[in-house]
Amino acid sequence: MQDQRKHLEAGSSSKSKEMSRLMLNPAKNHKPETYEDLKLDGSSLLLSSLEMHLPRHLLRAPRDQKFTYMRDILHDYVPPALRTRDQMQKEYREKIMSSYQPLHRELYTIDPVAFFVPTFLKAINDNTEKSFRSIMSEPAPGIFTFEMLQPRFCELLISEVEHFEKWVDRTKFTVMRPNTMNQYGAVLDDFGLQTMLNKLMEDFISPLSKVFYAELGGSTLDSHHGFIVEFGMHRDVEMEFHVDDSEVTLNVCLGRQFSGGELYFRGMRCNKHLNTISRSEEIFDYSHVPGCAVLHHGRHRHGARATIAGHRVNLLLWCKSSLFREMQKFKRDFFSWCTECNQEKKDKQDKLLSEYETSGMGPWRGESNATA
């Protein structure tokens, strides 16, 4: 009797665990809650995306219950070192915001009419691939260029960054630069622009990425890294050949008078093939135009040539998808978006086909001759 009770308890525990597991595939026809009103460290989109994978018995639960469930999962999932880093970053930003006074407060909340040119805004509002392509050029596969930002917005953002840099110099505050490649520039998220940039990603970049980069993480963007880079005399001069820590990158020239600084793209690669030779069809160079954007996948290899005169300022938004990155961990040797992976796969298939036919086991040539 006791053994039977243990068996029932074990079965109940097993069933409970089964019910609490996330679903591998998202729930069809389920409309997730919005979590924008909650004070979150990350993007509200992450929770909305994760909700689609909740156990079925939780899909209709109150939002607070779903939030608590997902928060606990994310807390357990994030490594302690990463939680420590995030906490340090939060304290660092709070320290800046406790004394930094913004110069242009109108930048800190999205104002579509003031920020964007009418053609871009109309395309986003129409929200169709046709409307997007009507304002875009695709000069190379997966690279899109289009007019995006109003001149006034560009001027104000440059002015705000200069104001922040003066505050840094005056207070002797030690700031973190955008990345290991840039010695100049500023992380916009660090001095209060995080909410605005998150809205920029969710409402104005995600609609594009869901259409053009859906299979590359573009449909599940949930976090970002927004920053300014500066090139010219007494600034960074050029940008070395690299890939971005993003699924989708937005790069917009804000302006100033300058010469040089062209972007050069050389095809998409996985880490294994990062330094392989570019193919002729992958070579594309782009000259910056103030207010105009370049949109590309983060794994698209690129760099920037030297800015030989003047001062160039660019806004960059690295948009990321935690779901896509998790899925990539299960990939082994083949990435469909890597040109070299596709070529290796084709070469293997051709070799197997050739060996099969040479052995006399292949039906293709014999059947073809017999039919003829």
Summary of the structure (lengths in Angstrom):
residues: 372
radius of gyration: 25.0
end to end distance: 76.6
largest distance: 87.0
contacts: 1046
relative contact order: 0.10
helix: 48%
strand: 20%
